[in-house]
Amino acid sequence: MIAKQMGISERGIYRKIESLTDKTLLQIIRESRIELASKLLVSSKLTIDEIMYKSGYNNRSSFHRNFKELKGMAPKDYRNSVKNNINQYI
């Protein structure tokens, strides 16, 4: 729809985004989903499965793999790490 309104092909949109950001559209979407998940891990009491679904993942293994790739640790470890850091300063 966006490509049609801009008058360029879908592939043209992908190329334009990649040239502007040095990231593919898939990378941008994945990063934004993981950022949402990391915010929910810290600010809510939702389970990791609930957060996984809220951030747009249906597959637990891909969520954990992508999270670990971008944040360097598993979601549970991330939640515990951030909470420990907060408690350290209180």
VEXVEX-722653 format. One record per residue: z, y, x of N, C-alpha, C in turn; residue number from 1; residue in three letters. Coordinates in Angstrom, 3 decimals. Example, Ala and Ser with C-alpha at 12.3 -4.5 7.8 and 13.67 -1.06 7.14 Angstrom:
BEGIN
+----------+----------+----------+----------+----------+----------+----------+----------+----------+-----+-----+
!      n_Z !      n_Y !      n_X !     ca_Z !     ca_Y !     ca_X !      c_Z !      c_Y !      c_X !   n ! res !
+----------+----------+----------+----------+----------+----------+----------+----------+----------+-----+-----+
!    7.800 !   -5.690 !   13.190 !    7.800 !   -4.500 !   12.300 !    7.800 !   -3.300 !   13.200 !   1 ! ALA !
!    7.080 !   -2.250 !   12.850 !    7.140 !   -1.060 !   13.670 !    7.870 !    0.030 !   12.900 !   2 ! SER !
+----------+----------+----------+----------+----------+----------+----------+----------+----------+-----+-----+
END
This chain:
BEGIN
+----------+----------+----------+----------+----------+----------+----------+----------+----------+-----+-----+
!      n_Z !      n_Y !      n_X !     ca_Z !     ca_Y !     ca_X !      c_Z !      c_Y !      c_X !   n ! res !
+----------+----------+----------+----------+----------+----------+----------+----------+----------+-----+-----+
!    0.000 !   -1.182 !    0.828 !    0.000 !    0.000 !    0.000 !    0.000 !    1.267 !    0.888 !   1 ! MET !
!    0.837 !    1.271 !    1.915 !    0.908 !    2.434 !    2.811 !   -0.421 !    2.613 !    3.537 !   2 ! ILE !
!   -0.968 !    1.503 !    4.028 !   -2.245 !    1.567 !    4.751 !   -3.337 !    2.099 !    3.841 !   3 ! ALA !
!   -3.365 !    1.650 !    2.606 !   -4.384 !    2.096 !    1.655 !   -4.271 !    3.589 !    1.396 !   4 ! LYS !
!   -3.047 !    4.071 !    1.232 !   -2.843 !    5.497 !    0.970 !   -3.214 !    6.353 !    2.179 !   5 ! GLN !
!   -3.024 !    5.797 !    3.378 !   -3.370 !    6.531 !    4.596 !   -4.850 !    6.401 !    4.937 !   6 ! MET !
!   -5.526 !    5.461 !    4.269 !   -6.943 !    5.286 !    4.503 !   -7.260 !    4.517 !    5.778 !   7 ! GLY !
!   -6.339 !    3.662 !    6.213 !   -6.604 !    2.823 !    7.384 !   -6.288 !    1.377 !    7.034 !   8 ! ILE !
!   -6.714 !    0.475 !    7.891 !   -6.484 !   -0.947 !    7.627 !   -5.014 !   -1.300 !    7.879 !   9 ! SER !
!   -4.623 !   -2.470 !    7.362 !   -3.257 !   -2.930 !    7.606 !   -3.027 !   -3.133 !    9.091 !  10 ! GLU !
!   -4.002 !   -3.704 !    9.756 !   -3.892 !   -3.916 !   11.208 !   -3.777 !   -2.575 !   11.934 !  11 ! ARG !
!   -4.470 !   -1.568 !   11.431 !   -4.391 !   -0.229 !   12.018 !   -2.983 !    0.333 !   11.952 !  12 ! GLY !
!   -2.297 !    0.077 !   10.830 !   -0.902 !    0.526 !   10.681 !   -0.017 !   -0.170 !   11.701 !  13 ! ILE !
!   -0.193 !   -1.473 !   11.857 !    0.604 !   -2.226 !   12.830 !    0.383 !   -1.682 !   14.240 !  14 ! TYR !
!   -0.891 !   -1.417 !   14.584 !   -1.198 !   -0.887 !   15.915 !   -0.595 !    0.501 !   16.116 !  15 ! ARG !
!   -0.655 !    1.332 !   15.086 !   -0.115 !    2.694 !   15.173 !    1.404 !    2.659 !   15.379 !  16 ! LYS !
!    2.090 !    1.823 !   14.621 !    3.545 !    1.701 !   14.759 !    3.892 !    1.214 !   16.156 !  17 ! ILE !
!    3.156 !    0.212 !   16.623 !    3.438 !   -0.337 !   17.952 !    3.166 !    0.682 !   19.050 !  18 ! GLU !
!    2.130 !    1.503 !   18.892 !    1.839 !    2.496 !   19.921 !    2.875 !    3.618 !   19.938 !  19 ! SER !
!    3.441 !    3.935 !   18.781 !    4.444 !    4.999 !   18.700 !    5.830 !    4.555 !   19.150 !  20 ! LEU !
!    6.175 !    3.294 !   18.883 !    7.544 !    2.831 !   19.137 !    7.668 !    1.818 !   20.267 !  21 ! THR !
!    6.562 !    1.321 !   20.763 !    6.553 !    0.238 !   21.757 !    7.220 !   -1.023 !   21.237 !  22 ! ASP !
!    7.298 !   -1.164 !   19.916 !    7.859 !   -2.348 !   19.276 !    6.941 !   -2.750 !   18.131 !  23 ! LYS !
!    6.910 !   -4.052 !   17.866 !    6.134 !   -4.512 !   16.724 !    6.922 !   -4.228 !   15.451 !  24 ! THR !
!    6.229 !   -4.254 !   14.324 !    6.894 !   -4.031 !   13.050 !    7.954 !   -5.103 !   12.812 !  25 ! LEU !
!    7.663 !   -6.328 !   13.202 !    8.636 !   -7.418 !   13.059 !    9.903 !   -7.126 !   13.868 !  26 ! LEU !
!    9.772 !   -6.604 !   15.078 !   10.942 !   -6.266 !   15.895 !   11.766 !   -5.162 !   15.242 !  27 ! GLN !
!   11.097 !   -4.169 !   14.691 !   11.798 !   -3.059 !   14.038 !   12.573 !   -3.555 !   12.827 !  28 ! ILE !
!   11.944 !   -4.406 !   12.016 !   12.607 !   -4.957 !   10.830 !   13.789 !   -5.821 !   11.247 !  29 ! ILE !
!   13.576 !   -6.676 !   12.242 !   14.642 !   -7.566 !   12.714 !   15.830 !   -6.748 !   13.224 !  30 ! ARG !
!   15.573 !   -5.722 !   14.018 !   16.654 !   -4.890 !   14.551 !   17.416 !   -4.179 !   13.444 !  31 ! GLU !
!   16.711 !   -3.681 !   12.437 !   17.405 !   -2.979 !   11.355 !   18.246 !   -3.946 !   10.523 !  32 ! SER !
!   17.774 !   -5.170 !   10.328 !   18.571 !   -6.172 !    9.606 !   19.831 !   -6.539 !   10.380 !  33 ! ARG !
!   19.701 !   -6.698 !   11.685 !   20.860 !   -7.053 !   12.502 !   21.843 !   -5.882 !   12.570 !  34 ! ILE !
!   21.352 !   -4.654 !   12.621 !   22.242 !   -3.488 !   12.601 !   23.028 !   -3.424 !   11.295 !  35 ! GLU !
!   22.345 !   -3.699 !   10.175 !   23.038 !   -3.741 !    8.889 !   24.109 !   -4.824 !    8.905 !  36 ! LEU !
!   23.750 !   -5.994 !    9.414 !   24.704 !   -7.102 !    9.489 !   25.901 !   -6.740 !   10.358 !  37 ! ALA !
!   25.661 !   -6.097 !   11.494 !   26.778 !   -5.747 !   12.380 !   27.687 !   -4.712 !   11.731 !  38 ! SER !
!   27.135 !   -3.776 !   10.981 !   27.968 !   -2.808 !   10.264 !   28.797 !   -3.494 !    9.184 !  39 ! LYS !
!   28.182 !   -4.433 !    8.481 !   28.912 !   -5.159 !    7.441 !   29.994 !   -6.047 !    8.036 !  40 ! LEU !
!   29.737 !   -6.628 !    9.185 !   30.742 !   -7.467 !    9.841 !   32.001 !   -6.673 !   10.158 !  41 ! LEU !
!   31.819 !   -5.437 !   10.553 !   32.944 !   -4.601 !   10.960 !   33.631 !   -3.943 !    9.763 !  42 ! VAL !
!   32.849 !   -3.533 !    8.780 !   33.412 !   -2.708 !    7.714 !   33.738 !   -3.444 !    6.422 !  43 ! SER !
!   33.443 !   -4.737 !    6.344 !   33.719 !   -5.453 !    5.099 !   34.452 !   -6.763 !    5.378 !  44 ! SER !
!   34.913 !   -7.353 !    4.310 !   35.575 !   -8.649 !    4.428 !   34.676 !   -9.759 !    3.900 !  45 ! LYS !
!   33.380 !   -9.479 !    3.806 !   32.425 !  -10.482 !    3.359 !   32.339 !  -11.608 !    4.379 !  46 ! LEU !
!   32.007 !  -12.799 !    3.902 !   31.813 !  -13.912 !    4.827 !   30.513 !  -13.703 !    5.599 !  47 ! THR !
!   30.358 !  -14.434 !    6.662 !   29.153 !  -14.305 !    7.467 !   27.931 !  -14.746 !    6.666 !  48 ! ILE !
!   28.066 !  -15.768 !    5.836 !   26.948 !  -16.192 !    4.990 !   26.565 !  -15.099 !    4.002 !  49 ! ASP !
!   27.537 !  -14.427 !    3.400 !   27.238 !  -13.327 !    2.471 !   26.538 !  -12.189 !    3.195 !  50 ! GLU !
!   26.985 !  -11.878 !    4.390 !   26.363 !  -10.823 !    5.185 !   24.946 !  -11.226 !    5.576 !  51 ! ILE !
!   24.760 !  -12.490 !    5.907 !   23.439 !  -12.997 !    6.254 !   22.462 !  -12.751 !    5.096 !  52 ! MET !
!   22.858 !  -13.079 !    3.877 !   21.992 !  -12.879 !    2.717 !   21.783 !  -11.399 !    2.421 !  53 ! TYR !
!   22.835 !  -10.596 !    2.545 !   22.704 !   -9.163 !    2.280 !   21.784 !   -8.467 !    3.278 !  54 ! LYS !
!   21.685 !   -9.013 !    4.477 !   20.823 !   -8.400 !    5.476 !   19.418 !   -8.996 !    5.476 !  55 ! SER !
!   19.114 !   -9.830 !    4.489 !   17.750 !  -10.286 !    4.306 !   17.386 !  -11.613 !    4.943 !  56 ! GLY !
!   18.360 !  -12.366 !    5.393 !   18.102 !  -13.672 !    5.997 !   18.419 !  -14.773 !    4.991 !  57 ! TYR !
!   17.592 !  -15.804 !    4.988 !   17.841 !  -16.977 !    4.152 !   18.153 !  -18.198 !    4.992 !  58 ! ASN !
!   17.940 !  -18.099 !    6.280 !   18.117 !  -19.220 !    7.181 !   19.229 !  -18.900 !    8.172 !  59 ! ASN !
!   20.289 !  -19.694 !    8.140 !   21.457 !  -19.440 !    8.981 !   21.117 !  -19.480 !   10.468 !  60 ! ARG !
!   20.308 !  -20.441 !   10.882 !   20.021 !  -20.579 !   12.318 !   19.208 !  -19.395 !   12.842 !  61 ! SER !
!   18.254 !  -18.898 !   12.054 !   17.482 !  -17.745 !   12.533 !   18.347 !  -16.487 !   12.562 !  62 ! SER !
!   19.268 !  -16.352 !   11.605 !   20.182 !  -15.211 !   11.617 !   21.054 !  -15.237 !   12.869 !  63 ! PHE !
!   21.661 !  -16.384 !   13.142 !   22.535 !  -16.497 !   14.311 !   21.748 !  -16.299 !   15.607 !  64 ! HIS !
!   20.552 !  -16.861 !   15.692 !   19.730 !  -16.714 !   16.891 !   19.345 !  -15.249 !   17.117 !  65 ! ARG !
!   18.878 !  -14.571 !   16.056 !   18.490 !  -13.165 !   16.187 !   19.694 !  -12.281 !   16.491 !  66 ! ASN !
!   20.820 !  -12.564 !   15.854 !   22.022 !  -11.771 !   16.102 !   22.450 !  -11.907 !   17.550 !  67 ! PHE !
!   22.500 !  -13.140 !   18.038 !   22.927 !  -13.375 !   19.417 !   21.943 !  -12.750 !   20.406 !  68 ! LYS !
!   20.664 !  -12.790 !   20.076 !   19.646 !  -12.200 !   20.953 !   19.821 !  -10.687 !   21.082 !  69 ! GLU !
!   20.149 !  -10.023 !   19.975 !   20.261 !   -8.567 !   19.989 !   21.654 !   -8.053 !   20.352 !  70 ! LEU !
!   22.692 !   -8.777 !   19.974 !   24.066 !   -8.310 !   20.209 !   24.776 !   -9.045 !   21.345 !  71 ! LYS !
!   24.198 !  -10.135 !   21.818 !   24.777 !  -10.848 !   22.952 !   25.893 !  -11.808 !   22.617 !  72 ! GLY !
!   26.191 !  -11.974 !   21.331 !   27.236 !  -12.916 !   20.927 !   27.006 !  -13.325 !   19.480 !  73 ! MET !
!   27.663 !  -14.382 !   19.079 !   27.556 !  -14.867 !   17.709 !   28.211 !  -13.868 !   16.749 !  74 ! ALA !
!   27.802 !  -13.859 !   15.475 !   28.382 !  -12.913 !   14.513 !   29.907 !  -12.982 !   14.419 !  75 ! PRO !
!   30.459 !  -14.180 !   14.405 !   31.918 !  -14.325 !   14.313 !   32.591 !  -13.721 !   15.541 !  76 ! LYS !
!   32.044 !  -13.987 !   16.716 !   32.595 !  -13.427 !   17.951 !   32.473 !  -11.911 !   17.961 !  77 ! ASP !
!   31.374 !  -11.388 !   17.433 !   31.171 !   -9.942 !   17.355 !   32.238 !   -9.304 !   16.476 !  78 ! TYR !
!   32.469 !   -9.900 !   15.314 !   33.484 !   -9.367 !   14.397 !   34.862 !   -9.366 !   15.056 !  79 ! ARG !
!   35.214 !  -10.472 !   15.692 !   36.521 !  -10.567 !   16.350 !   36.627 !   -9.587 !   17.521 !  80 ! ASN !
!   35.566 !   -9.431 !   18.272 !   35.558 !   -8.530 !   19.421 !   35.771 !   -7.084 !   18.994 !  81 ! SER !
!   35.058 !   -6.671 !   17.978 !   35.183 !   -5.287 !   17.504 !   36.574 !   -5.049 !   16.930 !  82 ! VAL !
!   37.082 !   -5.999 !   16.156 !   38.426 !   -5.843 !   15.578 !   39.487 !   -5.808 !   16.668 !  83 ! LYS !
!   39.332 !   -6.633 !   17.706 !   40.280 !   -6.617 !   18.823 !   40.238 !   -5.283 !   19.543 !  84 ! ASN !
!   39.050 !   -4.721 !   19.741 !   38.922 !   -3.431 !   20.394 !   39.571 !   -2.322 !   19.573 !  85 ! ASN !
!   39.414 !   -2.386 !   18.270 !   40.024 !   -1.378 !   17.399 !   41.541 !   -1.504 !   17.445 !  86 ! ILE !
!   42.033 !   -2.743 !   17.368 !   43.486 !   -2.953 !   17.391 !   44.102 !   -2.536 !   18.739 !  87 ! ASN !
!   43.324 !   -2.613 !   19.767 !   43.802 !   -2.236 !   21.096 !   44.131 !   -0.743 !   21.174 !  88 ! GLN !
!   43.404 !    0.072 !   20.417 !   43.584 !    1.515 !   20.472 !   44.557 !    2.028 !   19.419 !  89 ! TYR !
!   45.064 !    1.137 !   18.596 !   45.994 !    1.589 !   17.547 !   47.407 !    1.536 !   18.055 !  90 ! ILE !
+----------+----------+----------+----------+----------+----------+----------+----------+----------+-----+-----+
END
